[in-house]
């Protein structure tokens, strides 16, 4: 599942559990990187929040699958906003 946000990181926070935290010394803090490249031509895969449906239907297999992640798009195009 993918969500297209209109350029607000508040929307990203609504649909996801947030950006990965840098808990270990030497580990990359990803929020400044995402803030620099978004809006832009990237899709960021993050853990999904409970504000999205918990299951998705795989129509090719006819089964439901549990959704644990979501793709976030924040395009830098006036038409997409």
MMTF fields as JSON, N, C-alpha, C and O atoms, coordinates in Angstrom:
{
  "mmtfVersion": "1.0.0",
  "mmtfProducer": "UNKNOWN",
  "numBonds": 323,
  "numAtoms": 324,
  "numGroups": 81,
  "numChains": 1,
  "numModels": 1,
  "chainsPerModel": [1],
  "groupsPerChain": [81],
  "chainIdList": ["A"],
  "bondAtomList": [4, 2, 8, 6, 12, 10, 16, 14, 20, 18, 24, 22, 28, 26, 32, 30, 36, 34, 40, 38, 44, 42, 48, 46, 52, 50, 56, 54, 60, 58, 64, 62, 68, 66, 72, 70, 76, 74, 80, 78, 84, 82, 88, 86, 92, 90, 96, 94, 100, 98, 104, 102, 108, 106, 112, 110, 116, 114, 120, 118, 124, 122, 128, 126, 132, 130, 136, 134, 140, 138, 144, 142, 148, 146, 152, 150, 156, 154, 160, 158, 164, 162, 168, 166, 172, 170, 176, 174, 180, 178, 184, 182, 188, 186, 192, 190, 196, 194, 200, 198, 204, 202, 208, 206, 212, 210, 216, 214, 220, 218, 224, 222, 228, 226, 232, 230, 236, 234, 240, 238, 244, 242, 248, 246, 252, 250, 256, 254, 260, 258, 264, 262, 268, 266, 272, 270, 276, 274, 280, 278, 284, 282, 288, 286, 292, 290, 296, 294, 300, 298, 304, 302, 308, 306, 312, 310, 316, 314, 320, 318],
  "bondOrderList": [1, 1, 1, 1, 1, 1, 1, 1, 1, 1, 1, 1, 1, 1, 1, 1, 1, 1, 1, 1, 1, 1, 1, 1, 1, 1, 1, 1, 1, 1, 1, 1, 1, 1, 1, 1, 1, 1, 1, 1, 1, 1, 1, 1, 1, 1, 1, 1, 1, 1, 1, 1, 1, 1, 1, 1, 1, 1, 1, 1, 1, 1, 1, 1, 1, 1, 1, 1, 1, 1, 1, 1, 1, 1, 1, 1, 1, 1, 1, 1],
  "groupList": [{"groupName": "UNK", "atomNameList": ["N", "CA", "C", "O"], "elementList": ["N", "C", "C", "O"], "formalChargeList": [0, 0, 0, 0], "bondAtomList": [1, 0, 2, 1, 3, 2], "bondOrderList": [1, 1, 2], "singleLetterCode": "X", "chemCompType": "L-PEPTIDE LINKING"}],
  "groupTypeList": [0, 0, 0, 0, 0, 0, 0, 0, 0, 0, 0, 0, 0, 0, 0, 0, 0, 0, 0, 0, 0, 0, 0, 0, 0, 0, 0, 0, 0, 0, 0, 0, 0, 0, 0, 0, 0, 0, 0, 0, 0, 0, 0, 0, 0, 0, 0, 0, 0, 0, 0, 0, 0, 0, 0, 0, 0, 0, 0, 0, 0, 0, 0, 0, 0, 0, 0, 0, 0, 0, 0, 0, 0, 0, 0, 0, 0, 0, 0, 0, 0],
  "groupIdList": [1, 2, 3, 4, 5, 6, 7, 8, 9, 10, 11, 12, 13, 14, 15, 16, 17, 18, 19, 20, 21, 22, 23, 24, 25, 26, 27, 28, 29, 30, 31, 32, 33, 34, 35, 36, 37, 38, 39, 40, 41, 42, 43, 44, 45, 46, 47, 48, 49, 50, 51, 52, 53, 54, 55, 56, 57, 58, 59, 60, 61, 62, 63, 64, 65, 66, 67, 68, 69, 70, 71, 72, 73, 74, 75, 76, 77, 78, 79, 80, 81],
  "secStructList": [7, 3, 3, 3, 7, 7, 1, 7, 2, 2, 2, 2, 2, 2, 2, 5, 1, 7, 1, 7, 7, 7, 7, 1, 6, 6, 7, 7, 7, 2, 2, 2, 2, 2, 2, 2, 2, 7, 1, 1, 1, 7, 3, 3, 3, 3, 3, 5, 7, 6, 6, 1, 7, 1, 3, 3, 3, 3, 6, 6, 6, 6, 3, 3, 3, 3, 7, 7, 3, 3, 3, 3, 3, 7, 7, 7, 7, 6, 6, 6, 7],
  "xCoordList": [0.848, 0.0, 0.896, 1.926, 0.506, 1.261, 0.324, -0.854, 0.851, 0.101, 0.847, 2.066, 0.117, 0.711, 0.396, -0.768, 1.419, 1.246, 1.471, 2.196, 0.855, 0.925, 2.056, 1.994, 3.061, 4.206, 4.301, 5.075, 3.541, 3.554, 4.057, 3.56, 5.033, 5.52, 4.505, 4.617, 3.513, 2.437, 1.591, 1.12, 1.396, 0.672, 1.453, 0.871, 2.766, 3.612, 3.467, 3.369, 3.453, 3.317, 1.95, 1.84, 0.915, -0.426, -0.498, -1.111, 0.122, 0.025, 1.095, 0.964, 2.151, 3.264, 3.563, 2.999, 4.46, 4.944, 6.166, 6.786, 6.517, 7.618, 8.874, 8.93, 9.866, 11.143, 11.984, 11.844, 12.856, 13.702, 14.586, 15.187, 14.654, 15.483, 16.911, 17.151, 17.843, 19.254, 19.549, 19.992, 19.303, 19.482, 20.894, 21.315, 21.624, 22.955, 23.99, 23.809, 25.068, 26.112, 26.645, 26.921, 26.785, 27.259, 26.164, 26.418, 24.943, 23.814, 23.291, 23.261, 22.885, 22.396, 21.061, 20.162, 20.93, 19.649, 18.979, 19.435, 17.913, 17.329, 16.437, 16.235, 15.891, 14.952, 15.576, 14.941, 16.786, 17.371, 17.587, 17.466, 17.903, 18.086, 16.759, 16.703, 15.692, 14.382, 13.878, 13.239, 14.161, 13.728, 14.427, 13.852, 15.66, 16.416, 15.931, 15.903, 15.55, 15.19, 13.689, 13.283, 12.865, 11.422, 10.973, 11.492, 10.058, 9.401, 10.37, 11.293, 10.122, 10.976, 10.507, 9.41, 11.33, 10.908, 11.151, 11.486, 10.994, 11.323, 10.091, 9.161, 10.097, 9.097, 9.817, 10.767, 9.38, 9.991, 9.093, 7.893, 9.659, 8.908, 9.098, 10.22, 7.982, 8.009, 6.985, 6.07, 7.13, 6.12, 4.779, 4.739, 3.705, 2.376, 1.76, 2.004, 0.953, 0.223, -1.132, -1.476, -1.884, -3.213, -4.264, -5.436, -3.867, -4.802, -5.085, -5.935, -4.387, -4.617, -5.231, -5.086, -5.914, -6.485, -5.411, -4.3, -5.736, -4.777, -4.558, -3.567, -5.478, -5.342, -5.541, -6.289, -4.858, -5.019, -5.375, -5.037, -6.053, -6.439, -5.448, -5.191, -4.901, -4.06, -4.99, -5.316, -5.414, -6.414, -5.887, -6.67, -4.584, -4.023, -4.148, -4.358, -4.019, -4.098, -5.451, -5.763, -6.257, -7.557, -7.473, -8.353, -6.428, -6.227, -6.01, -5.638, -6.251, -5.912, -4.531, -4.155, -3.8, -2.473, -2.413, -3.034, -1.672, -1.514, -0.49, 0.591, -0.842, 0.01, 0.778, 0.181, 2.078, 2.922, 3.692, 4.241, 3.742, 4.49, 3.675, 2.707, 4.09, 3.401, 4.455, 5.447, 4.226, 5.098, 4.572, 3.385, 5.441, 5.062, 5.679, 6.891, 4.83, 5.298, 4.983, 3.905, 5.915, 5.706, 6.256, 7.381, 5.461, 5.97, 6.219, 5.558, 7.193, 7.54, 6.987, 7.73, 5.683, 5.025, 3.698, 2.922, 3.438, 2.217, 0.959, -0.054, 0.997, -0.17, -0.48, -1.648, 0.54, 0.346, -0.077, -0.67, 0.21, -0.152, -1.609, -2.139],
  "yCoordList": [-1.161, 0.0, 1.226, 1.251, 2.235, 3.485, 4.651, 4.613, 5.677, 6.878, 8.057, 8.158, 8.949, 10.142, 11.327, 11.697, 11.92, 13.062, 14.351, 14.358, 15.438, 16.703, 17.606, 18.815, 17.076, 17.898, 18.197, 19.066, 17.503, 17.74, 16.497, 15.392, 16.69, 15.568, 15.169, 14.085, 16.026, 15.646, 14.532, 13.652, 14.563, 13.481, 12.177, 11.11, 12.264, 11.074, 10.484, 9.266, 11.333, 10.867, 10.227, 9.327, 10.667, 10.102, 8.675, 7.809, 8.424, 7.125, 6.127, 4.936, 6.585, 5.702, 5.789, 6.613, 4.921, 4.976, 5.867, 5.921, 6.563, 7.51, 6.969, 5.824, 7.821, 7.468, 6.673, 6.85, 5.801, 5.01, 5.917, 6.867, 5.614, 6.4, 5.867, 4.676, 6.775, 6.391, 6.076, 6.946, 4.834, 4.432, 3.967, 3.992, 3.547, 3.002, 4.031, 4.663, 4.218, 5.148, 4.748, 3.576, 5.726, 5.471, 5.146, 5.065, 4.957, 4.652, 5.945, 6.99, 5.87, 7.023, 7.516, 6.714, 8.827, 9.441, 9.8, 10.707, 9.103, 9.207, 10.416, 10.817, 11.02, 12.126, 13.3, 13.805, 13.765, 14.866, 14.502, 15.355, 13.242, 12.801, 12.879, 13.414, 12.351, 12.388, 13.818, 14.153, 14.656, 16.05, 16.78, 17.683, 16.387, 17.013, 16.545, 17.344, 15.272, 14.741, 14.779, 14.582, 15.028, 15.116, 16.56, 17.266, 17.046, 16.355, 16.078, 16.845, 14.959, 14.532, 13.213, 12.751, 12.599, 11.402, 10.092, 9.09, 10.073, 8.88, 8.323, 9.061, 7.026, 6.355, 5.8, 5.03, 6.18, 5.753, 4.673, 4.891, 3.523, 2.431, 2.538, 2.474, 2.701, 2.87, 1.944, 1.468, 1.682, 0.888, 1.633, 2.837, 0.927, 1.539, 1.742, 0.969, 2.803, 3.055, 2.362, 1.743, 2.466, 1.856, 2.716, 2.343, 3.855, 4.699, 4.171, 4.715, 3.128, 2.466, 1.098, 0.555, 0.528, -0.813, -1.834, -1.78, -2.748, -3.757, -4.872, -5.597, -5.017, -6.07, -5.489, -4.531, -6.089, -5.759, -7.038, -8.135, -6.898, -8.067, -8.243, -7.315, -9.438, -9.815, -10.442, -11.626, -9.648, -10.109, -11.224, -12.035, -11.282, -12.338, -13.704, -14.714, -13.733, -14.999, -15.201, -16.303, -14.14, -14.247, -14.379, -14.975, -13.832, -13.932, -12.545, -11.602, -12.446, -11.21, -11.369, -12.448, -10.286, -10.289, -9.173, -8.125, -9.398, -8.384, -7.357, -7.704, -6.109, -5.016, -4.493, -4.103, -4.487, -3.987, -2.747, -2.05, -2.463, -1.305, -0.575, -1.108, 0.651, 1.481, 2.296, 2.732, 2.493, 3.349, 4.771, 5.003, 5.714, 7.122, 7.867, 7.821, 8.556, 9.397, 10.837, 11.133, 11.731, 13.16, 13.823, 14.323, 13.83, 14.309, 15.812, 16.581, 16.201, 17.612, 18.09, 18.569, 17.955, 18.313, 18.971, 18.433, 20.128, 20.87, 20.084, 20.211, 19.28, 18.492, 17.426, 17.177, 16.802, 15.734, 16.263, 15.526, 17.505, 18.065, 18.407, 18.896],
  "zCoordList": [0.0, 0.0, 0.0, 0.673, -0.749, -0.806, -0.526, -0.88, 0.106, 0.434, -0.166, -0.034, -0.826, -1.414, -0.5, -0.345, 0.1, 1.003, 0.225, -0.77, 0.674, -0.054, 0.41, 0.186, 1.033, 1.404, 2.885, 3.287, 3.702, 5.135, 5.867, 5.648, 6.723, 7.518, 8.589, 9.162, 8.872, 9.792, 9.188, 9.908, 7.883, 7.21, 7.293, 7.49, 7.144, 7.259, 8.656, 8.807, 9.677, 11.056, 11.298, 12.13, 10.596, 10.762, 10.227, 10.852, 9.081, 8.42, 8.845, 8.564, 9.517, 9.874, 11.363, 12.083, 11.804, 13.186, 13.313, 14.375, 12.251, 12.279, 11.621, 11.173, 11.58, 10.977, 11.96, 13.17, 11.467, 12.374, 13.225, 12.724, 14.501, 15.417, 15.414, 15.216, 15.636, 15.733, 17.196, 17.947, 17.597, 18.993, 19.301, 20.457, 18.288, 18.477, 18.033, 16.992, 18.792, 18.347, 16.974, 16.72, 16.105, 14.759, 13.77, 12.568, 14.257, 13.375, 12.747, 13.398, 11.5, 10.749, 11.307, 11.56, 11.5, 11.839, 10.51, 9.814, 10.158, 8.829, 8.621, 7.475, 9.672, 9.476, 8.72, 7.793, 9.061, 8.276, 6.802, 5.923, 6.542, 5.15, 4.402, 3.295, 4.997, 4.35, 4.201, 3.203, 5.184, 5.118, 3.968, 3.36, 3.677, 2.599, 1.216, 0.28, 1.07, -0.252, -0.541, -1.686, 0.464, 0.248, 0.357, 1.221, -0.446, -1.54, -2.685, -2.956, -3.338, -4.437, -5.012, -4.697, -5.856, -6.591, -5.854, -6.486, -4.547, -3.767, -3.064, -2.74, -2.834, -2.008, -0.797, -0.939, 0.39, 1.64, 2.249, 2.416, 2.577, 3.207, 4.714, 5.215, 5.435, 6.888, 7.536, 6.863, 8.84, 9.552, 9.566, 9.818, 9.299, 9.205, 10.582, 11.509, 10.701, 11.942, 11.882, 10.875, 12.942, 12.997, 12.299, 12.268, 11.739, 11.001, 9.599, 8.893, 9.192, 7.908, 8.16, 9.256, 7.172, 7.362, 7.716, 7.19, 8.59, 9.033, 8.035, 8.119, 7.085, 6.084, 4.694, 4.498, 3.742, 2.327, 1.593, 2.04, 0.472, -0.311, -1.454, -2.22, -1.555, -2.685, -3.718, -3.63, -4.692, -5.655, -6.545, -7.04, -6.758, -7.605, -6.933, -7.605, -5.605, -4.871, -4.199, -3.748, -4.131, -3.488, -1.978, -1.357, -1.382, 0.066, 0.654, -0.045, 1.949, 2.646, 3.269, 3.727, 3.273, 3.877, 4.911, 4.738, 5.971, 7.012, 6.553, 6.077, 6.702, 6.283, 7.488, 8.492, 7.387, 8.466, 8.057, 8.911, 6.766, 6.287, 5.226, 4.684, 4.947, 3.963, 3.221, 3.806, 1.927, 1.129, 1.159, 0.929, 1.439, 1.52, 0.345, 0.135, -0.424, -1.525, -1.178, -0.663, -1.455, -1.293, -2.561, -2.558, -3.655, -4.937, -4.948, -4.251, -5.761, -5.927, -7.266, -8.124, -7.431, -8.675, -8.326, -7.536, -8.911, -8.59, -8.949, -8.262, -10.001, -10.402, -9.357, -9.057, -8.806, -7.82, -6.463, -5.676, -6.174, -4.873, -4.888, -3.89]
}
